[in-house]
Structure formats: C-alpha cells, structure tokens
C-alpha cells in the first residue's frame, strides 16, 4: 500500500491473520482492512475494484485455497480490472 498515493487511492486489505490486520490498520488508519473468514469469501461486491493486489497468496496456500482466493479476486475485480501478484 505504501507504493500508492494515499491522497488519491482508497485501500481495502484482507488477511487471515488478526495480527497482520492490526498492523495494517496502525500503518494506514484511514483505510479499511478486514479479516478473512474461514469461508475465504471476500467481503466486497462483485466488480468493486480496479486493481486487486495479492502478496504471497499463491505460494502460501494449498491448491484448494488458491482456487477459491483467485476466484474471489476475479469476482471483486471490475470488468477489465487487473489482478497483480507479488
């Protein structure tokens, strides 16, 4: 998130770890960060984001979880939106 201009960008973050959510909220207090539940469904509407950015989504999860997360990331990306992975 630090790579984007916070004056021009709204951030929404999701993580399974409560500690990571707390750290993100302390670093970016004016942005929204949600804890991902056990169902792995992102708490956002279809086609909501221009860009969905994932860090360590693919390598840190088993195939079943990766499929669900990728499907959810595509679901919340707007038509012609982008997914970006680090």
Backbone bond lengths (Angstrom), bond angles and torsions (degrees), N, CA, C in turn:
res aa  C-N    CA-C-N  psi(-1)  N-CA   C-N-CA  omega(-1)  CA-C   N-CA-C  phi
1 X - - - 1.454 - - 1.518 111.24 -
2 X 1.321 117.32 -27.44 1.454 120.85 -179.01 1.521 113.95 -65.73
3 X 1.337 117.79 -14.32 1.457 121.44 179.94 1.525 112.87 -82.36
4 X 1.321 117.56 -11.57 1.453 121.96 -177.62 1.535 109.64 -105.48
5 X 1.307 116.25 152.45 1.460 121.95 178.23 1.530 109.22 -75.96
6 X 1.338 118.96 110.76 1.468 120.33 -176.77 1.526 113.37 -64.97
7 X 1.328 117.66 -20.26 1.463 120.14 177.42 1.532 111.47 -72.97
8 X 1.332 117.00 -21.67 1.460 121.16 -176.42 1.524 113.27 -115.64
9 X 1.316 117.11 0.54 1.457 120.68 -172.57 1.525 110.52 -132.62
10 X 1.327 115.53 136.49 1.465 120.23 170.79 1.523 106.96 -98.85
11 X 1.314 116.50 132.00 1.457 121.80 -179.60 1.518 109.68 -106.86
12 X 1.310 114.80 139.35 1.449 122.52 170.33 1.519 104.78 -130.92
13 X 1.296 117.90 126.44 1.451 120.93 -179.40 1.508 111.51 -122.88
14 X 1.317 115.44 150.24 1.456 121.89 179.00 1.518 108.29 -137.06
15 X 1.309 116.05 137.22 1.460 121.00 174.73 1.518 107.71 -151.69
16 X 1.316 115.81 156.50 1.469 120.53 176.03 1.525 111.06 -79.38
17 X 1.319 116.58 -24.02 1.460 122.13 -174.63 1.524 111.78 -88.96
18 X 1.313 116.20 123.23 1.459 120.94 176.59 1.523 111.16 -61.31
19 X 1.331 117.16 -37.31 1.462 121.45 178.86 1.525 112.40 -63.68
20 X 1.327 116.77 -39.62 1.462 120.23 178.08 1.527 111.03 -67.77
21 X 1.312 116.77 -37.20 1.470 120.85 177.22 1.525 109.79 -64.57
22 X 1.319 117.06 -44.19 1.467 120.35 178.50 1.523 111.60 -62.21
23 X 1.325 117.25 -41.37 1.466 120.77 178.31 1.527 110.94 -63.61
24 X 1.315 117.08 -43.61 1.468 120.92 179.26 1.523 110.68 -63.02
25 X 1.319 117.16 -42.42 1.466 120.54 179.57 1.525 111.30 -64.51
26 X 1.326 117.39 -35.47 1.466 118.98 179.27 1.526 111.27 -72.83
27 X 1.333 118.21 -33.06 1.467 121.99 178.78 1.523 112.90 -79.39
28 X 1.319 117.05 -30.25 1.466 122.36 -177.82 1.535 108.56 -133.36
29 X 1.337 117.57 72.42 1.469 120.77 -171.99 1.527 115.06 -65.11
30 X 1.304 118.46 -19.49 1.465 120.54 -177.86 1.522 112.98 -96.87
31 X 1.316 116.92 11.40 1.462 121.40 -178.95 1.521 109.90 -114.70
32 X 1.314 116.76 170.03 1.468 121.72 -176.71 1.525 110.69 -104.76
33 X 1.314 115.87 130.03 1.463 122.46 177.01 1.521 108.35 -134.43
34 X 1.336 116.33 128.52 1.457 122.73 -176.57 1.521 110.33 -121.20
35 X 1.323 114.92 147.89 1.461 119.38 176.00 1.525 108.62 -87.25
36 X 1.319 116.07 130.63 1.454 122.31 179.56 1.522 109.22 -75.59
37 X 1.314 116.10 128.14 1.457 121.12 -179.42 1.517 112.51 -81.78
38 X 1.320 116.60 176.90 1.465 121.05 -176.72 1.531 113.62 -65.72
39 X 1.344 117.79 -19.40 1.467 119.76 178.92 1.533 112.53 -79.20
40 X 1.347 116.98 -10.80 1.469 124.28 177.57 1.524 113.83 65.13
41 X 1.320 117.84 17.85 1.458 121.84 179.52 1.523 109.35 -90.92
42 X 1.317 115.54 128.45 1.461 120.09 -179.78 1.527 109.75 -72.62
43 X 1.336 117.39 135.53 1.466 121.19 -174.12 1.530 113.53 -83.70
44 X 1.331 116.83 47.99 1.459 121.91 -177.32 1.521 109.64 -135.55
45 X 1.315 115.91 157.59 1.464 121.79 179.94 1.524 111.59 -71.72
46 X 1.307 115.79 157.75 1.465 122.26 174.42 1.529 109.68 -57.79
47 X 1.323 116.39 139.30 1.447 121.75 174.12 1.520 115.45 62.90
48 X 1.310 117.68 30.10 1.462 121.82 -173.25 1.527 114.36 -83.09
49 X 1.332 118.19 -29.38 1.463 121.89 -170.64 1.523 113.70 -112.51
50 X 1.324 115.31 144.26 1.458 121.56 171.83 1.528 110.60 -75.37
51 X 1.322 115.81 -36.53 1.460 122.17 -177.37 1.522 109.33 -136.97
52 X 1.319 115.90 131.59 1.463 121.94 173.54 1.522 105.56 -116.82
53 X 1.316 115.62 118.75 1.462 123.09 -171.85 1.525 108.80 -113.80
54 X 1.321 117.40 123.97 1.455 121.53 -179.23 1.512 112.22 -117.32
55 X 1.325 115.83 134.02 1.465 122.29 176.48 1.523 107.24 -116.92
56 X 1.312 116.44 120.36 1.469 123.30 176.61 1.526 112.70 61.39
57 X 1.329 117.36 26.12 1.460 120.97 178.88 1.526 111.11 -73.13
58 X 1.313 116.76 -41.22 1.461 120.15 -173.86 1.520 113.27 -80.80
59 X 1.313 117.79 -46.10 1.459 118.83 -173.41 1.533 114.08 -78.95
60 X 1.302 118.30 -18.26 1.468 119.94 -175.54 1.519 114.03 -100.09
61 X 1.313 117.37 7.42 1.464 120.18 -177.35 1.517 110.79 -131.89
62 X 1.338 116.66 149.41 1.465 119.96 176.72 1.536 110.59 -71.08
63 X 1.335 117.74 164.25 1.470 121.16 -175.34 1.527 115.15 -52.83
64 X 1.306 119.10 -42.71 1.473 121.52 -178.66 1.530 110.41 -61.35
65 X 1.320 116.52 -43.88 1.461 121.57 179.67 1.530 110.03 -67.61
66 X 1.316 117.27 -42.62 1.475 121.01 178.05 1.518 111.38 -57.42
67 X 1.337 116.54 -44.72 1.469 120.19 179.93 1.525 111.37 -60.26
68 X 1.311 116.20 -44.73 1.468 120.10 179.58 1.520 110.65 -64.00
69 X 1.327 116.82 -47.39 1.463 119.98 -178.78 1.525 112.26 -63.86
70 X 1.324 117.65 -42.29 1.468 120.40 177.74 1.530 111.00 -63.32
71 X 1.309 116.60 -41.70 1.460 120.50 177.76 1.525 110.42 -61.31
72 X 1.308 116.81 -43.06 1.461 121.23 178.94 1.527 111.63 -66.42
73 X 1.312 116.51 -39.39 1.464 119.73 178.97 1.524 110.53 -63.15
74 X 1.336 117.29 -42.97 1.466 120.28 176.58 1.520 110.71 -64.78
75 X 1.316 117.08 -37.92 1.468 120.98 -178.35 1.524 111.04 -61.44
76 X 1.330 117.71 -42.73 1.467 120.34 -175.62 1.531 113.12 -85.22
77 X 1.338 117.78 -9.59 1.468 121.10 175.37 1.535 108.54 -79.20
78 X 1.307 115.40 138.80 1.474 119.12 179.01 1.529 108.90 -68.85
79 X 1.326 117.31 161.57 1.463 118.78 173.29 1.530 108.80 -56.39
80 X 1.295 116.70 133.72 1.474 124.11 -175.31 1.525 111.85 70.08
81 X 1.332 117.86 11.02 1.450 121.31 173.77 1.519 109.84 -74.37
82 X 1.311 115.87 178.41 1.472 120.00 -175.50 1.528 111.09 -129.46
83 X 1.322 113.49 149.28 1.461 121.61 169.03 1.517 106.45 -109.69
84 X 1.311 116.05 138.02 1.460 121.67 179.46 1.524 107.20 -132.63
85 X 1.339 115.63 133.16 1.469 120.55 -177.90 1.513 110.69 -122.59
86 X 1.300 115.35 142.11 1.456 122.16 175.34 1.512 107.62 -118.11
